[in-house]
Amino acid sequence: MVRRDREASMSDDARPADSLIPYDAWTDDALRDVVARALELAAREGLPGEHHFYLTFRTDHPGAKLPGHLKARYPQEMTIVLQHQFEALTVDRAARLFSVRLHFGGTPATLVIPFGALTGFADPAVRYGLRFQPVMDTAATEPEPEPAPAAEAAPEAPAQVVSLDAFRRRPARD
C-alpha cells in the first residue's frame, strides 16, 4: 500500500521539508490526464447518463484562445459547462490542450484551452471535482489557428452561460 501522508511520521510542530522531487507537479499532471481522458470519452461517445462537466480555466493563460468579447467579459477566469450542446470537442495530447465549440447568445465560438490553464474540473452528476494550480508557461506551444466555422443546422435552443454567483454564499443580513 502506498502512503501519501507525508506528515504521518513527523511530529506535530515539524514542517515538511521542501522536496527536491516535484511531487505536486507530477500529481497535477496525472490529474490533468484524468480530465483529458474524460474529455476524450465525451468527444468519442458523448456524455453518458447525467454526466456533465464544469471546466474552469484562466483566460489570461498564454495558450488560451477565445473570442475577444468573451476575453473582455472574463479577463482572468471563466467556467464553461459541457452538457447537452457542445460541438467539435477535440483533445490534442501532444499540444497539451483541448478545443470545443460552444454557442454564446446563439453565436458559435471555438475555445482552445491548454490543460495548464485549468483551475478546476467537476462532474456534479457524481460529485467529482478537481482543483489545479494553473501553469502559466510563457513558452507554451502555439495552438493551431481556429478553424473556420462550418455551415450547420442551428441548435434546438441556444446554449446558456451559467453564472456561478447564484450558488455563492451571501453574507447574512441583520
C-alpha positions as CSV (number, residue, x, y, z in Angstrom):
1,M,0.0,0.0,0.0
2,V,1.3,3.4,-0.9
3,R,1.1,6.2,1.7
4,R,0.7,9.7,0.6
5,D,0.6,11.1,4.1
6,R,3.9,13.0,4.4
7,E,3.2,14.1,7.9
8,A,2.4,10.6,9.3
9,S,5.9,10.2,10.8
10,M,6.6,13.8,11.7
11,S,5.9,15.5,15.0
12,D,3.0,18.0,15.1
13,D,5.3,21.0,15.2
14,A,7.7,19.9,12.4
15,R,7.2,21.3,9.0
16,P,7.7,19.1,6.0
17,A,11.0,19.8,4.2
18,D,10.9,21.3,0.7
19,S,11.0,18.5,-1.7
20,L,13.7,18.3,-4.4
21,I,11.3,15.9,-6.3
22,P,8.4,17.7,-7.9
23,Y,5.6,15.5,-6.5
24,D,3.0,18.3,-6.6
25,A,3.6,19.0,-10.3
26,W,3.5,15.3,-11.1
27,T,0.3,14.9,-9.2
28,D,-1.3,17.8,-11.1
29,D,-0.1,16.3,-14.4
30,A,-1.6,13.0,-13.5
31,L,-5.0,14.6,-12.6
32,R,-5.0,16.7,-15.7
33,D,-4.7,13.4,-17.6
34,V,-7.9,12.3,-15.8
35,V,-9.6,15.4,-17.3
36,A,-8.1,14.6,-20.8
37,R,-9.5,11.1,-20.6
38,A,-12.9,12.3,-19.6
39,L,-12.9,14.8,-22.5
40,E,-11.7,12.2,-24.9
41,L,-14.6,9.9,-23.9
42,A,-17.1,12.8,-24.3
43,A,-15.6,13.6,-27.7
44,R,-15.8,10.0,-28.9
45,E,-19.1,8.8,-27.3
46,G,-20.9,11.8,-25.9
47,L,-21.6,12.2,-22.2
48,P,-23.4,9.2,-20.7
49,G,-26.4,9.4,-18.4
50,E,-26.5,12.6,-16.3
51,H,-22.7,13.3,-16.6
52,H,-21.7,16.9,-17.4
53,F,-18.5,18.8,-16.9
54,Y,-17.7,22.2,-15.4
55,L,-14.3,23.3,-16.6
56,T,-12.8,26.4,-15.0
57,F,-9.7,27.9,-16.7
58,R,-7.5,31.0,-16.8
59,T,-8.5,33.1,-19.9
60,D,-5.2,35.0,-19.5
61,H,-3.1,31.9,-19.9
62,P,-0.6,32.4,-22.8
63,G,-2.0,29.5,-24.9
64,A,-5.8,30.1,-24.3
65,K,-7.7,31.3,-27.3
66,L,-11.2,32.7,-27.1
67,P,-13.1,35.4,-29.0
68,G,-12.5,39.0,-27.9
69,H,-15.9,39.6,-26.5
70,L,-15.5,36.6,-24.1
71,K,-12.0,37.6,-23.2
72,A,-13.3,41.1,-22.3
73,R,-16.1,39.7,-20.2
74,Y,-13.9,37.1,-18.5
75,P,-10.4,38.7,-18.4
76,Q,-8.9,36.2,-15.9
77,E,-11.1,33.2,-15.4
78,M,-14.1,31.5,-17.0
79,T,-16.2,28.4,-16.3
80,I,-17.8,26.5,-19.2
81,V,-20.3,23.7,-19.0
82,L,-20.2,20.7,-21.3
83,Q,-23.6,19.1,-21.1
84,H,-26.1,18.9,-24.0
85,Q,-24.9,21.5,-26.5
86,F,-21.2,21.4,-27.4
87,E,-19.6,20.6,-30.7
88,A,-16.2,19.8,-32.2
89,L,-14.7,18.7,-28.9
90,T,-11.1,17.6,-29.6
91,V,-8.2,16.7,-27.3
92,D,-4.7,17.1,-28.5
93,R,-2.4,15.4,-26.0
94,A,0.8,16.3,-27.9
95,A,-0.1,20.0,-27.7
96,R,-1.5,19.5,-24.2
97,L,-4.8,21.3,-25.0
98,F,-8.4,20.8,-26.0
99,S,-10.8,22.8,-28.1
100,V,-14.6,22.9,-28.2
101,R,-17.2,25.0,-30.0
102,L,-20.0,26.4,-27.8
103,H,-22.8,28.9,-28.6
104,F,-22.9,32.1,-26.6
105,G,-26.1,34.1,-27.2
106,G,-26.7,32.0,-30.3
107,T,-23.2,32.8,-31.8
108,P,-20.8,29.9,-32.2
109,A,-17.3,30.3,-30.6
110,T,-14.4,27.9,-30.6
111,L,-12.3,27.9,-27.4
112,V,-8.8,26.5,-27.3
113,I,-7.8,25.7,-23.7
114,P,-4.4,24.4,-22.7
115,F,-4.6,21.8,-19.9
116,G,-2.1,24.0,-18.0
117,A,-4.8,26.8,-17.9
118,L,-7.3,24.6,-16.0
119,T,-8.0,25.6,-12.4
120,G,-11.0,23.3,-11.9
121,F,-12.9,20.3,-13.2
122,A,-16.2,19.0,-11.8
123,D,-18.7,16.4,-12.8
124,P,-21.7,17.2,-10.5
125,A,-23.6,14.1,-11.5
126,V,-21.2,12.0,-9.4
127,R,-19.9,14.7,-7.1
128,Y,-16.4,14.5,-8.5
129,G,-14.1,17.5,-8.6
130,L,-10.5,18.5,-9.0
131,R,-8.7,21.8,-8.3
132,F,-5.4,22.8,-10.1
133,Q,-2.8,25.5,-9.9
134,P,-2.6,26.9,-13.4
135,V,0.8,26.5,-15.2
136,M,1.4,30.0,-16.7
137,D,4.1,28.9,-19.0
138,T,5.0,31.6,-21.4
139,A,6.9,29.1,-23.6
140,A,3.6,27.2,-24.4
141,T,3.4,25.8,-27.8
142,E,1.3,27.8,-30.2
143,P,-2.1,26.2,-30.7
144,E,-3.4,25.6,-34.2
145,P,-5.4,28.6,-35.6
146,E,-9.2,28.4,-35.1
147,P,-10.9,26.6,-37.9
148,A,-13.4,28.5,-40.0
149,P,-16.9,27.9,-38.7
150,A,-18.8,25.4,-40.9
151,A,-22.3,26.0,-42.0
152,E,-24.6,23.7,-40.0
153,A,-28.1,23.4,-38.6
154,A,-29.0,25.8,-35.7
155,P,-29.2,24.1,-32.3
156,E,-32.6,23.4,-30.8
157,A,-32.1,26.1,-28.2
158,P,-29.2,28.5,-27.6
159,A,-26.7,27.4,-25.0
160,Q,-26.5,29.4,-21.9
161,V,-23.6,30.8,-19.9
162,V,-24.1,29.8,-16.3
163,S,-23.3,32.4,-13.7
164,L,-22.0,30.8,-10.6
165,D,-22.9,33.9,-8.5
166,A,-26.3,32.3,-7.7
167,F,-24.5,29.4,-5.9
168,R,-22.2,31.5,-3.8
169,R,-23.0,32.2,-0.2
170,R,-24.2,35.6,0.6
171,P,-23.5,37.5,3.8
172,A,-26.3,37.2,6.4
173,R,-28.4,40.3,6.8
174,D,-29.1,41.6,10.3
